[in-house]
Amino acid sequence: MSKLLYVISSPRGEQSESTKIADEFLGAYLGARPGLDVQRLNLWDDQLPIYGGRGAAAKMTVFSGQTPVGDEAAAWADVERV
């Protein structure tokens, strides 16, 4: 099954013209691709984690095929939540 991450980045919510256009596009896209799994991430509704040095180190640990531990594990858990 294909997946699509739809990032809503406008702070204007229902008043956003760009979000309305994106919603129209998404509706047409879904019509052409039934079964598509769409996950929405609204940058203004969700609390995003602070991504600093610990997050960057954790990312590199994961990319190298290892499991983060300690502070890195906590930072990576915050990233995975999103």
C-alpha positions as CSV (number, residue, x, y, z in Angstrom):
1,M,0.0,0.0,0.0
2,S,1.3,3.4,-0.9
3,K,1.5,6.1,1.7
4,L,1.4,9.9,1.5
5,L,2.4,12.4,4.2
6,Y,0.3,15.6,3.8
7,V,2.0,18.4,5.7
8,I,-0.3,21.3,6.5
9,S,2.0,24.3,7.0
10,S,-0.3,27.3,6.9
11,P,-1.1,28.9,10.2
12,R,-4.4,30.3,8.7
13,G,-6.3,27.0,9.2
14,E,-9.7,27.0,7.5
15,Q,-8.9,30.5,6.0
16,S,-5.9,29.2,4.1
17,E,-6.3,29.3,0.3
18,S,-3.2,27.1,-0.2
19,T,-4.7,24.4,2.1
20,K,-8.0,24.6,0.2
21,I,-6.1,24.0,-3.1
22,A,-4.1,21.2,-1.6
23,D,-7.2,19.6,-0.3
24,E,-8.8,19.7,-3.8
25,F,-5.7,18.2,-5.3
26,L,-5.6,15.5,-2.7
27,G,-9.3,14.6,-3.3
28,A,-8.5,14.1,-7.0
29,Y,-5.4,12.2,-6.3
30,L,-7.2,9.9,-4.0
31,G,-9.8,9.3,-6.7
32,A,-7.1,8.1,-9.0
33,R,-5.3,6.0,-6.3
34,P,-7.9,4.2,-4.1
35,G,-6.4,2.6,-1.0
36,L,-3.8,5.3,-0.6
37,D,-2.9,5.7,3.1
38,V,-2.8,9.5,3.8
39,Q,-1.3,10.7,7.1
40,R,-1.9,14.4,7.9
41,L,0.6,16.5,9.9
42,N,-0.6,19.9,10.8
43,L,2.4,21.9,11.9
44,W,0.2,24.3,13.9
45,D,-2.0,21.8,15.7
46,D,0.7,19.3,16.7
47,Q,3.6,19.9,19.2
48,L,6.8,19.3,17.3
49,P,9.9,18.1,19.2
50,I,12.9,20.3,19.6
51,Y,15.5,18.8,17.3
52,G,19.0,19.7,18.4
53,G,22.3,17.9,18.7
54,R,20.8,14.9,20.5
55,G,18.3,14.4,17.7
56,A,20.9,14.7,15.0
57,A,23.2,12.2,16.8
58,A,20.2,9.8,17.3
59,K,19.4,10.1,13.6
60,M,22.9,9.1,12.6
61,T,22.8,6.2,15.1
62,V,19.6,4.9,13.5
63,F,21.0,5.5,9.9
64,S,24.0,3.4,10.8
65,G,21.7,0.5,11.8
66,Q,22.2,0.8,15.5
67,T,19.7,1.6,18.3
68,P,20.0,4.9,20.2
69,V,20.5,4.7,23.9
70,G,20.2,7.2,26.8
71,D,19.6,10.8,25.8
72,E,19.7,9.8,22.1
73,A,16.9,7.3,22.7
74,A,14.7,9.9,24.3
75,A,15.3,12.4,21.5
76,W,14.6,9.7,18.9
77,A,11.4,8.7,20.6
78,D,10.2,12.3,20.3
79,V,10.9,12.3,16.6
80,E,9.2,8.9,16.1
81,R,6.1,10.2,17.8
82,V,5.6,12.7,15.0
